[in-house]
């Protein structure tokens, strides 16, 4: 064990020994009910969005996106969810999810 490692281990042991006993109070958080649901659709991406998106965030999140958002916006959002937030989306499911999102919430909505 080198000197730096030994010093860190000793400091940690002393902190644990000298730290006063603290009793932690249990706190609970009551979240409001999630009443938003994805807009139903016959598109195959609907079921895939149900299985991949709303497990991590509310369906209401889609409503906060601009209705003028084009396909590249939704594609970037789905890729971001996978890359940054580690959403467990299969690569082969991504195009169908994007298709559902842009046609349901984006600028390709039926008017």
C-alpha positions as CSV (number, residue, x, y, z in Angstrom):
1,X,0.0,0.0,0.0
2,X,1.5,3.3,-0.9
3,X,1.6,6.3,1.4
4,X,-1.2,8.2,-0.3
5,X,-3.5,5.2,-0.1
6,X,-2.6,4.6,3.6
7,X,-3.3,8.2,4.5
8,X,-6.7,8.1,2.8
9,X,-7.6,4.8,4.5
10,X,-6.5,6.2,7.9
11,X,-8.4,9.5,7.4
12,X,-11.5,7.5,6.4
13,X,-11.2,5.3,9.5
14,X,-10.7,8.3,11.8
15,X,-13.8,10.0,10.3
16,X,-15.9,7.0,10.9
17,X,-14.6,6.7,14.5
18,X,-14.9,10.3,15.4
19,X,-18.2,11.0,13.6
20,X,-21.1,11.6,16.0
21,X,-24.0,9.2,15.9
22,X,-26.8,10.7,13.8
23,X,-30.2,9.3,13.6
24,X,-31.8,9.7,10.2
25,X,-35.4,10.5,10.0
26,X,-37.3,8.6,7.4
27,X,-38.9,10.9,4.8
28,X,-41.5,10.0,2.2
29,X,-42.5,11.8,-0.9
30,X,-46.0,11.6,-2.3
31,X,-46.0,12.2,-6.0
32,X,-49.1,13.2,-7.8
33,X,-50.9,10.5,-9.9
34,X,-49.7,10.2,-13.4
35,X,-52.9,10.5,-15.4
36,X,-51.4,11.3,-18.8
37,X,-51.2,8.5,-21.4
38,X,-49.8,8.2,-24.8
39,X,-52.2,8.9,-27.6
40,X,-53.4,5.5,-28.9
41,X,-52.4,4.7,-32.5
42,X,-52.4,1.8,-34.9
43,X,-48.8,2.6,-35.7
44,X,-46.3,0.0,-34.5
45,X,-44.3,2.6,-32.7
46,X,-47.2,3.2,-30.3
47,X,-46.7,-0.1,-28.5
48,X,-42.9,0.4,-28.6
49,X,-43.2,3.9,-27.1
50,X,-45.5,2.4,-24.4
51,X,-42.9,-0.2,-23.5
52,X,-39.8,2.1,-23.7
53,X,-40.8,5.7,-23.0
54,X,-43.3,5.9,-20.2
55,X,-41.4,3.6,-17.9
56,X,-39.0,6.5,-17.3
57,X,-41.1,9.6,-17.8
58,X,-44.7,10.6,-18.0
59,X,-46.5,10.6,-21.3
60,X,-47.2,14.2,-20.5
61,X,-43.6,14.9,-21.6
62,X,-44.6,14.5,-25.2
63,X,-47.2,17.3,-24.8
64,X,-44.4,19.7,-23.8
65,X,-42.7,19.2,-27.2
66,X,-43.4,21.6,-30.0
67,X,-46.2,20.4,-32.3
68,X,-44.2,21.9,-35.1
69,X,-41.3,19.6,-34.4
70,X,-40.2,17.7,-37.6
71,X,-38.9,14.2,-37.9
72,X,-35.2,15.1,-37.3
73,X,-36.2,16.7,-33.9
74,X,-38.0,13.5,-32.8
75,X,-35.2,11.3,-34.1
76,X,-32.6,13.3,-32.1
77,X,-34.8,13.1,-29.0
78,X,-35.1,9.3,-29.2
79,X,-31.4,9.0,-29.8
80,X,-30.7,11.3,-26.8
81,X,-32.9,9.2,-24.5
82,X,-30.9,6.2,-25.5
83,X,-27.4,7.7,-25.5
84,X,-27.6,10.2,-22.6
85,X,-30.3,8.7,-20.3
86,X,-29.5,5.1,-21.2
87,X,-33.1,4.2,-22.2
88,X,-33.2,0.5,-23.1
89,X,-34.5,1.1,-26.6
90,X,-33.5,-1.5,-29.3
91,X,-31.9,0.2,-32.3
92,X,-34.4,-1.6,-34.6
93,X,-37.3,-0.1,-32.6
94,X,-36.1,3.5,-32.9
95,X,-37.4,4.3,-36.4
96,X,-40.9,3.1,-35.5
97,X,-41.0,5.1,-32.2
98,X,-39.8,8.2,-34.1
99,X,-42.5,7.6,-36.7
100,X,-45.2,7.3,-34.0
101,X,-44.0,10.5,-32.2
102,X,-43.7,12.7,-35.2
103,X,-47.1,11.6,-36.6
104,X,-48.8,11.8,-33.2
105,X,-47.2,14.8,-31.5
106,X,-45.0,16.4,-34.2
107,X,-45.5,18.2,-37.5
108,X,-46.8,15.1,-39.4
109,X,-50.0,15.0,-37.4
110,X,-53.2,14.4,-39.4
111,X,-55.1,17.7,-39.5
